[in-house]
């Protein structure tokens, strides 16, 4: 009975929101994001976002809780807080995207510029490491030649070897850090691209509804 009451309340909520011309964003069975003027009953219990006609996130509705979960007041409070935080995060993200970009192509161009700069820095680091390795090989060859002749390596060469090895290690760490940064920047722009495409879907749907 309690579960049935929850479903009725959820249906009433959807009806009220739909009458206010809100849009909804939810996940379908295959994990795809759908923007529509209503949430099908079979998906409503999974949670969804309520959008304004401009695409702004008005509310994040969490998944339907079981009777046992609803009795856990701490859990309900935490989920409500998480939903409020998520709504604020998404709203801020959307504002950032709409202020910064006009089209998906703008995002692609910004990504290309950012990655180009990072790849130039990576190229410099790789070049510096190649140079350091070449110098190290030269000093090692000189020391090996001395040892073949039964002569002791000079202290200066030993110190140079230690310094170059430390330099190469530092350069390798810097390269690894830059490569991680490239992946992070790529993911960030891909996320922005996907989110912006969703915002465009809202605009297209709004125009379609207006024509209807």
N, C-alpha and C positions, 0 to 999 in steps of 0.2 A: 504493500500500500504506500509506504514511504517513497519507494522508488518510483511508483506511478505518479505520485504527487510531484516529484522532482521533474519528471518528463513533461508533465502538464505545465509547470512553471517555466521550464525551458522553452516550450512551444509558445507560451504567452509572451515571453521575452522576445523571441524571434519575431513574432507577429507585430509587437509594439515597435521594435527597431526597424522592421521592414517598412512600416507605415511612415517612419521618419525619413525615408529615402536613404538609409544607410546601405553600404555595401559590406560584403563579408569575404574574408580570405581564409581558406581552410585547406587541409591536405586530403587528397582523394585516396583510393585504395592502393594506388601504385606509388604513393609518396609525392605526386605532383602537386604544385600549388595552384589552387583555383580561386578566382575572384568572381563573385556572382552576387545577385541581389538577395539571395537567401542561402541558407545552409541546409542541405538535405538532411532529413532526420537521422539517417544512418551514419552521418559524419559529425553531427552536432555534439555528440557526447565525447568526441575526441579533443574538443577545444578548437577555438577559432579566434580570428581578429575581427573587430567591428571597425569599419572604415567610414570616413566621411566621403562625400562625392569628390573631394579633392585628393583622396587617397590617404589622408591623415589617419593614423591609428587612434581611434577614440577609446577603445577598450580591448583588453586581452581576456578572453573567456577561457578559463582552464578546463581541462577534461572533466567529465562527469565523475563524481566521487561515489564510491560505494557507501552503503549505510554505515559500515564500520568506520570508514574513513571520515564520514561526516560527524561521527561522534567524537573524533579526535580533534578537539578544539585547537590544539597547538598546530596540528597539520593544516587545518583549514586556514588558520591565521597566516601560516608561513606561505601557503599557496597563494593567498590573496596578496600578500606582500610581494611575492615573486612576480605575480601578474602585473602589479602596479609598476614594479621596476622594469619589467619587460616592455610594458606599454610606453614608458618614458624613453627607454633605449631606442625602440623602433621609431617613435615619433621624432626623436632627435636625429636619427640616421636618415629618415625620409626628408627632413628639412635640409640637412646637409647636402643630400643628393640633388634636391630640386633647386637649391641655391647655386650649386656649383656646376651642374650639367644641364644641357638642354636636350641632348640626344645620347643614345647608347654609343654612338661614334665618338662623342666627346670623351667618354670614359675610356674607350679603346686608345684614343690619342694620348690621354694622360698616362695610361699604363705604359704605352710605348716610350714616352719621355722618361718616366721614372726608371724603367728597366734599362733604358739606354745608359743613363747616368751610372746605375749600379754596375752594369756590364763593363763600362769604361774603367771604373775603379777596380773591378776584378781583373781586367786585362793588365792594368798597371801592377797589381799585386803579383800576378803570374809572371810578368816580365821581370820584376824585382827578384822573385824567388829563383827564376832561371839564372839570372846574373849571379846571385849569391851561390847557387850550386856550382856554377862554372868556376867561380873563384875558389870555392872549397876544393873542387876536384884538382885544380891547379896546385894548390898548397899541398894536398894529400900526395899528389904525384911527386912533388919535390921532396917531401919527407920520405916517401917510399924509395926514391932514388938514393937518398943519403943512407938509408938503412941497408940497401943492397951493397953499398960501398963500405959498409961497416962503420959508418959515421952516425953520431947521435943527432937526433932532430934538434933544431934550434928552438929555444924557449919561445921566441917570437912567433915561430910557425905554429907551435902548439897552442899558444894563446889565440892566434888568428883562427885556427881550426875550431876551437871552443866557441869563439865569438860568432863565427859564421854558422855553426850548427844551431846556436841559440837564435840567431837571426832568421834562419830558415824555418825553425820551429814556430817562431812568432808570426812569420809571414803565412805559414800554413794555417795557423789558427785564424788569422785575419781573413784568409780566403774562405775557410769553412764558415765563419760568421757571415761573410757577404753572401755566400751561397744560400744560407738559411734565410737571410734577408730577402733575397730574390724570390724564394718560395713564398715567404710571408706576404710580400708586396703583390705577387701574382695572385695569391688567394684573396687578399683584401680587395683587389680590383675586380676579380671574378665575382666575389660576393656583392660588391657595389653594382656590378653590371646586372646580376640576377635580380637584385632588389629594385633597381631602376626600371627594369623590364616589367616587373610587377606593377610599379606605379603607372607605367604607360598603359598596362592592361586596364587599370582602373579608369583612366581617362577615356580609353576606347569604349569600355563598357558604359560609362556615363553618357557618352555621345550616342551610343546605340539605344540606350533607354530613353534619351531625350527625343530621338527620332520616332521611337515607338509611341 
